[in-house]
């Protein structure tokens, strides 16, 4: 019942043309709590619904979300990351491509060393969704680079100085992320050495 009510509210926001209002909350000089709540609303709007993901895209909300993910306070970054993660989980190929073209990958990668394990988990989910859904050389090059930077061989190893330990759930997600990206390591390097696109599936 609660989920149905929330879904109805999210649809009503779109039906009544309130997405531009949410856009203004993201880009104008509002206090942290307002921007955080706006990101939370968008996060719920895009869950499991491609039509609503498209409405959010067409309303111009993706670029401001990416900007907040890069530059806002940590509480806002967390909600912005959730919104982008949710958009990647059910988006079409073209919608995922749009998210990539608007720079979603780098700020998600940058937050992998965040001291909040919940944010790390959200970012890993989003990155995994990108890898699963989009056959793009640039994405896999970025994935391999990030994995080489942040991959931890031992579960008890710590993150860089000043950051906490990886919880077991995040460790499992990195394993899945690594398993998705690794088959592309050889392909990316071969393409780099010989030029052009290699044919066939990975």
VOGU-3710 file (C-alpha; in Angstrom, 3 decimals, decimal comma):
1> xxxxxxxxxx> 0,000/0,000/0,000  2,809/2,401/0,905  4,719/1,630/-2,307  1,525/2,050/-4,361  0,865/5,427/-2,749  4,444/6,561/-3,409  4,208/5,406/-7,021  0,964/7,350/-7,458  2,543/10,478/-6,009  5,540/10,185/-8,342
11> xxxxxxxxxx> 3,265/9,824/-11,352  1,170/12,783/-10,200  4,304/14,947/-10,069  4,860/14,247/-13,761  1,188/14,517/-14,731  0,893/17,932/-13,112  4,036/19,261/-14,785  6,117/19,641/-11,637  9,439/18,354/-13,008  10,534/21,902/-13,989
21> xxxxxxxxxx> 9,920/22,895/-10,367  12,229/20,099/-9,226  14,796/21,348/-11,734  14,680/24,800/-10,160  15,271/23,268/-6,734  18,391/21,522/-8,036  19,991/24,460/-9,829  19,032/27,448/-7,688  20,554/28,547/-4,405  18,470/26,512/-1,969
31> xxxxxxxxxx> 19,589/25,064/1,351  21,028/21,571/1,602  17,878/19,889/2,918  15,774/21,131/-0,012  18,246/19,911/-2,629  18,564/16,598/-0,804  14,788/16,099/-0,765  14,516/17,054/-4,447  17,084/14,379/-5,327  15,192/11,873/-3,172
41> xxxxxxxxxx> 11,958/12,608/-5,031  13,664/12,160/-8,411  15,209/8,916/-7,161  11,732/7,554/-6,460  10,271/8,862/-9,715  12,706/6,882/-11,880  12,470/3,539/-10,040  11,327/0,769/-12,370  9,629/2,968/-14,932  11,218/3,779/-18,287
51> xxxxxxxxxx> 8,544/6,325/-19,185  9,285/8,296/-16,051  13,036/7,982/-16,636  12,447/9,510/-20,065  10,353/12,301/-18,551  13,185/13,117/-16,142  15,672/13,137/-19,026  13,482/15,407/-21,147  13,005/17,777/-18,207  16,783/18,313/-18,100
61> xxxxxxxxxx> 17,307/16,860/-14,632  20,282/14,601/-15,369  22,968/17,275/-15,796  22,078/19,001/-12,481  22,123/15,628/-10,713  25,604/14,934/-12,077  26,746/18,397/-10,992  25,461/17,799/-7,460  27,101/14,383/-7,424  30,416/16,105/-8,154
71> xxxxxxxxxx> 30,188/19,272/-6,099  27,504/19,151/-3,397  27,607/18,227/0,276  27,862/14,519/1,062  24,191/14,158/2,055  23,112/15,564/-1,312  25,659/13,432/-3,165  24,138/10,330/-1,594  20,628/11,118/-2,875  21,919/12,191/-6,293
81> xxxxxxxxxx> 23,822/8,904/-6,550  20,651/6,992/-5,652  18,719/8,827/-8,361  21,296/8,016/-11,039  21,643/4,430/-9,805  17,885/3,952/-10,042  17,843/5,397/-13,549  20,522/2,921/-14,647  18,732/-0,095/-13,194  15,752/-0,008/-15,556
91> xxxxxxxxxx> 16,714/2,381/-18,342  16,663/1,537/-22,029  19,859/1,310/-24,077  19,349/4,870/-25,324  18,605/6,177/-21,846  21,758/4,567/-20,453  23,722/6,003/-23,370  22,323/9,437/-22,507  23,431/9,076/-18,892  26,930/8,103/-20,010
101> xxxxxxxxxx> 27,126/11,054/-22,408  26,282/13,412/-19,543  29,221/12,240/-17,445  27,570/9,966/-14,883  30,421/7,456/-14,647  33,303/9,568/-13,333  31,553/11,050/-10,273  30,263/7,598/-9,328  33,833/6,301/-9,549  35,149/9,251/-7,550
111> xxxxxxxxxx> 32,826/8,346/-4,673  34,209/4,816/-4,339  36,551/6,126/-1,638  33,747/7,873/0,228  33,797/7,131/3,991  30,096/6,204/3,897  29,788/2,499/2,891  26,152/3,006/1,844  27,210/5,565/-0,753  29,948/3,223/-1,992
121> xxxxxxxxxx> 27,355/0,470/-2,354  25,014/2,723/-4,350  27,841/3,807/-6,659  28,917/0,211/-7,253  25,332/-0,704/-8,131  25,190/2,099/-10,671  28,545/1,213/-12,217  27,565/-2,441/-12,419  24,353/-1,463/-14,206  26,344/0,549/-16,748
131> xxxxxxxxxx> 28,608/-2,423/-17,433  25,720/-4,845/-17,797  23,670/-2,746/-20,149  26,013/-0,865/-22,454  28,583/-2,317/-24,861  30,900/0,650/-25,110  34,702/0,626/-25,230  35,074/3,882/-23,306  33,009/2,585/-20,401  35,106/-0,543/-20,068
141> xxxxxxxxxx> 38,362/1,395/-20,283  37,153/3,554/-17,399  35,986/0,500/-15,486  39,352/-1,231/-15,753  41,197/1,932/-14,718  39,031/2,390/-11,656  39,307/-1,267/-10,682  43,084/-1,119/-10,934  43,011/1,909/-8,633  40,598/0,671/-5,999
151> xxxxxxxxxx> 40,697/-3,141/-6,196  41,613/-4,664/-2,825  43,201/-8,123/-2,789  42,403/-8,867/0,827  39,062/-8,292/2,541  40,824/-6,859/5,597  42,712/-4,213/3,662  41,648/-0,661/4,320  40,709/2,060/1,909  43,105/5,002/1,434
161> xxxxxxxxxx> 44,102/6,870/4,592  41,176/8,628/6,203  38,532/6,228/4,887  36,886/3,277/6,618  36,953/-0,420/5,838  35,026/-2,028/3,016  32,019/-3,880/4,349  31,496/-7,452/3,027  28,539/-6,429/0,863  30,607/-3,788/-0,938
171> xxxxxxxxxx> 33,397/-6,326/-1,357  30,989/-8,715/-3,099  29,820/-5,923/-5,385  33,402/-5,107/-6,343  33,908/-8,795/-7,159  30,898/-8,702/-9,501  32,065/-5,394/-10,976  35,545/-6,821/-11,506  34,165/-9,977/-13,152  32,178/-7,865/-15,611
181> xxxxxxxxxx> 35,085/-5,626/-16,551  37,940/-8,142/-16,654  36,961/-9,887/-19,945  37,288/-6,516/-21,610  40,823/-5,840/-20,399  42,422/-7,804/-23,267  39,981/-6,433/-25,814  40,603/-2,825/-24,841  44,370/-3,306/-25,014  44,204/-5,102/-28,365
191> xxxxxxxxxx> 42,072/-2,335/-29,828  44,542/0,203/-28,495  47,495/-1,652/-30,043  46,017/-2,564/-33,418  43,411/0,181/-33,818  39,778/-0,021/-34,792  36,969/-2,019/-33,250  37,278/-5,766/-32,781  34,343/-7,764/-34,059  32,408/-10,326/-32,072
201> xx> 31,203/-10,518/-28,514  33,462/-10,433/-25,451
//
